[in-house]
Amino acid sequence: MKHYQILSALLLYPEQVLLDNLAELEQLASDQAEFHAALQPLFSYLGNEKLIDLQQNYVATFDRNMSHSLHLFEHIHGESRDRGQAMVDLMEEYKKHGLEICANDLPDYVPLFLEFLAQLEQQQAAHMLGDAIHVLAYIGRKLKANQSPYAGVFDVLQMLSPVVAEELAEPPVRDMDEAMETFGSGIDGVEPLLKTLPGGPQPVNFYPKARQPAAANVAG
């Protein structure tokens, strides 16, 4: 499941350790020509720009442009309360497979999700990726429209997916301040979007319930 780990590393905030290991990552990705071709623009970009420029562009790409956000559920639920339940459900899925989140990342952070897939059996990983591919492809399309080299990562994920991505509706607009005003924080001080809602954890849904993913063959 090394491809998920490679893709996860490439989507992280650029640090010197990434650049130091870039040649090795590219070598690992080169065992499948189709994957390597999709990632070549990103490898070239990361290998030819100064670290400070890479970091500034990363922030501009992923932190300052909501359509490129690396948080999966933001593209479905925005900042609505539904996003909180979806994150709780995903966190439970991680725990069920023995993954404990040590960093401060939210569970729907794409590099973390890909690292999770890398720890699963191939069939399980393909199933989870197939559920999430509609959102991942949406991010990829937005990146490609803005000519970002990071779009190649999402092209590879579509190659790996057992289902064909469908179009997503735009998420509801609601910011955290509005959510806090509407729902308030609990006596435990937990923000409303991260609280477990009545009914407990549910199966993780990465796309609107009205949509049914189209079947396709697993690539790669």
Residue pairs with C-beta under 8 A, 6 or more apart in sequence:
1 117
1 118
1 119
1 120
1 122
1 125
2 28
2 118
3 29
3 32
3 35
3 156
3 160
3 220
4 114
4 115
4 117
4 118
4 125
5 114
5 115
5 118
6 25
6 28
6 29
7 114
7 153
7 156
7 157
8 110
8 111
8 112
8 114
8 115
8 118
9 18
9 21
9 25
9 111
10 18
10 25
10 39
10 42
10 46
10 150
10 153
11 70
11 110
11 111
11 114
11 150
11 153
12 18
12 111
13 55
13 58
14 46
14 51
14 54
14 55
14 58
15 51
16 51
18 46
19 46
19 47
19 51
22 43
22 46
22 47
25 43
26 36
26 39
26 43
29 35
29 36
29 39
29 43
30 36
32 220
34 159
34 220
35 156
35 159
35 220
38 152
38 155
38 156
38 159
39 152
39 153
39 156
40 152
41 149
41 152
42 149
42 150
42 152
42 153
44 149
45 54
45 149
46 54
46 149
49 57
61 68
61 143
61 146
61 148
61 150
62 68
62 69
62 70
65 142
65 146
66 74
67 139
67 142
68 139
68 142
68 143
68 146
68 148
69 75
69 139
70 109
70 110
70 111
70 139
71 106
71 108
71 109
71 110
72 108
72 109
72 110
72 113
72 132
72 135
72 136
72 206
73 83
73 86
73 87
73 90
73 108
73 135
73 206
74 83
74 108
74 171
75 135
75 138
75 139
75 168
75 171
76 82
76 83
76 86
76 135
76 168
76 171
76 206
76 207
76 208
77 83
77 86
77 171
77 172
78 171
78 172
78 173
78 174
79 173
79 174
79 175
79 176
79 178
79 179
79 193
80 171
80 172
80 174
80 179
81 179
81 183
81 192
81 193
81 197
83 108
83 193
84 192
84 193
84 194
84 195
84 197
85 196
85 197
85 202
86 108
86 204
86 205
87 106
87 107
87 108
87 193
87 194
88 194
88 195
88 196
88 197
88 201
89 201
89 202
89 203
89 204
89 205
90 107
90 108
90 113
90 204
91 101
91 107
92 201
93 128
93 204
94 100
94 101
94 107
94 116
97 116
97 119
97 120
97 124
98 119
99 115
99 116
99 119
101 107
101 112
103 112
105 111
105 112
107 113
110 136
110 139
113 132
116 128
117 125
117 128
117 129
118 125
120 128
126 160
126 161
126 162
126 218
127 162
128 204
129 136
129 157
129 160
129 161
129 162
130 161
130 162
130 163
130 213
131 204
131 205
131 206
131 207
131 213
132 206
133 157
133 158
133 161
133 163
133 164
133 165
133 206
133 213
134 165
134 166
134 167
134 168
134 206
134 207
134 211
134 213
135 168
135 206
135 207
136 154
136 157
136 158
136 165
137 154
137 157
137 158
137 165
138 165
138 167
138 168
139 154
140 151
140 153
140 154
140 155
140 157
140 158
141 154
143 150
143 151
143 154
144 151
158 165
159 219
159 220
160 218
160 219
160 220
161 216
161 218
161 219
162 215
162 216
162 217
162 218
163 213
163 214
163 215
163 216
164 213
164 214
164 215
164 216
166 207
166 211
166 213
166 214
168 207
168 208
169 208
176 191
176 193
179 191
179 192
179 193
180 191
180 192
182 192
183 192
184 192
185 191
185 192
186 192
186 195
207 213
